[in-house]
């Protein structure tokens, strides 16, 4: 068996230690090493597990699930839908901020870095954690989905009263991994410009999430960015 020691928060490393040493994960690592020798990979290696490092397992309160990292230059930094401060906001993120402004009156932010959410317990993970630059979907079905499905399943089994925001058909298909007797699921269309008018605008997921947290006696999420 091949020992793999990823740079990831200790709470997640302990939870997922068996996963890191399964044969599929070794194959995934070999694939990534091969890709790195020939292509630019997004996000950079040190940022692949950023969502986990900013939101330890026992601090998770809300889960937002994306599909692939952004594949444009400098966009991906390990949090779904998020971009570093100096990078232009992609269309889906612009629509998220439009809904946020309409829902909670939070002014449209100057940048698209969602680290503030992650530090408050909002786990921002993509189903596939890497992608080849400028080639969307290029790292799908290489093993990442097995890994992230396990993450969702472990959260469902070992935590309670989490709020899962499932935007679009891909994310909603993951509902089967979630115990609906233990957790809350809010569903809406994807914030992409191609589907946003089919139910993302007006979903009010940000205020609904805070209402659930308040009912649970927890601090509300400050959805502001700046």
N, C-alpha and C positions, 0 to 999 in steps of 0.2 A: 504494500500500500504506500502511496506517496503522501508525505507530510506537506501540507500547505498552510502557511501562516500569514493570512492577509492582514493588512493594516486596517483594523476595524475596532470600534469601541468594545471594551472588554465584556460588557453585558451581552452584546450580540455575538461576540466570539465564543463565549461560553455556551450560549443557546444553540449556536449553529456549528459547533466544533465537528460533529459527525458529518454534517453536510460538506464542509470544506475538504474532508478526506474521502469523500465518495469518488468513484471512478469518473463519473460524468464531470465533476468539478475539476479534476486533474485534466481531463480532455479539454475543458473550457479554457483552462490556463494555458495549455499548449497551443490552442487555437489563437489566443490573444497574443502570445509571444510571437507566433508566426506572422500574424497581422501587423504587429508593431514593427517588425523588420521590413515591411514593404509599404505600409500605409500610415497615415496619421489617424490615431484613434481618439475618439471623443467619449467622455472627458479624459483629460490626462490621468495617468495611473494613480496619482496621489489623491484624486478627487472621486474615484469610482464609488467609494463607500461614504461619501460626504453626508448623505441623508442619515445613515446609521450613526455616524460620528457626532452629528449635531443633535440627534434625537435618540438617546439611549432607550433600550427596550422598555425599562420600567417607567420611562417618562412619556411614552406615546399616549396621546389622548385622541388624536384625529389622524386618519390615514387618507391621503390623496394619492391615487394611482394613475400614473401615466403609462405610455406604451414604450416609446424609444426616447433616448436622449436627443436633444437638438444636434444636428450634424453640420451646422455652419461654423465658420471660424470663430473660436473664442466663446461660443454660446454655452455649451454644456459645462456644468460644474458639479454634477452629482445630485442635483435636486430637480425633480420633475417640474416642468413649466417655468423654472427659474433661470435667470441669466445673471452673470456678474454685473456689477454696477455700471461699468462703462459701455456695456453692449446694448444695442438697440433692442427694444422689447418686441418679441415675435407676435404675430397676429393673435394666437390663442391667449397669450398672456395679456395682451391689450384688452381682449374681451373679458377676461377674468377681472381685470381692474374696472372695466365699465360696469359689470354686475356688482362689484364690491361698492362702487360709488353709489349706484342706484339703491342697493340694499341697505347699506349702513351710512351713507353720506361721507365715506372716507374719500378725500380728494385724490384725484388721479396722481399716482406717485411719479417721482422724477426718474426712478430706475426700476429694474425688474428683479432685484435680488431678494429672494424669499427666505433668507436665513432667519429673519426675525420670527417667521412662522415656525420654522424648524426648531428653534430654541425654546419655543413654548409648547412643544409636544406634538407638532403637526408633522407626521412622517411623510415626506415627499419622495416617493419611490417610483421609478419606472420598472416595468416588467422585464425589460432588457436594459442592462446597466451600461452597455457600451455600444458604439456604432462606428463604422468607418466614415471618415470625413466626407461629406457631400454625397453619401450613399445611404439614404434612409432604409432602415430595415435590414441592413447588411449583416447584423449580428443576431438576428432572430433565429430561434431554433438551434442554438449552439450550446444551450445548457442554462442560460440565465433564467429562462422562464421556470425551470424546475426549481431553481434556487429561490426566486421571489415568490413562487407559489408556496413554498415551505415557510417563508417569512410570514405570509398572510395567514397560513394555517396555524402557525405557532402563536401568533398574536391572538387569533380567534380562540384557541384552546386555553392559553395560559394567562390571558388578560380578560377583563370584563368591562362592559360599558364603554367600549371604544366607538367612535363615530367614523364610519367609512363613507367618503364622498366618491361616488362612482359616476364618472362623467363619460358618456359614450358607450357604445356597444361592447367595445373591448374590455373596458373596466367593469362593466356590469356583468360580463360573463364570469368574473371572479367571485361573484356573490356566492357561488356554490361552495367556496372555501370557507365561508363565514358562518358561524353559528348565530342565526338570527334571534335565538332566545337569549343570547348573552350580549349582543351588540346592536348598534343602530346603523342602518344603511339609508343614505340619501342618494337618490339617482336623478340624473338630468342628462340632457344632450351634451355632447362634447363642446368645449368652447371654441373649437376651430371655426373659422369663417364659413366653412362648408356646411356646418350643422347647427351653428349657434342659435339661429332663429327658430329651430325646432324644439326649443325648450330649455336652453341654458339661460338665456336672458329671462329674468323673472323667477328663477329657481329659488332665490333667497337662501342659498345653502349656508352663507356665512352667519346670518342672523339666526337661522334654524339651529345651526351647530351651537351657537352661544346659548340659545334657549335651553337646549338639552343639557349642556354643561352646567348651567345655572340650576336646573332641576336636580342635577346630581350633586349639587353642593360644591362644584369645582369653579375655579377662576375661569372667566371667559377668555377666549383668545383675542388679543389685540391684533386685528387684521391689518393694521397700518404697516407700512413698509419702511418709511423713513424714521 
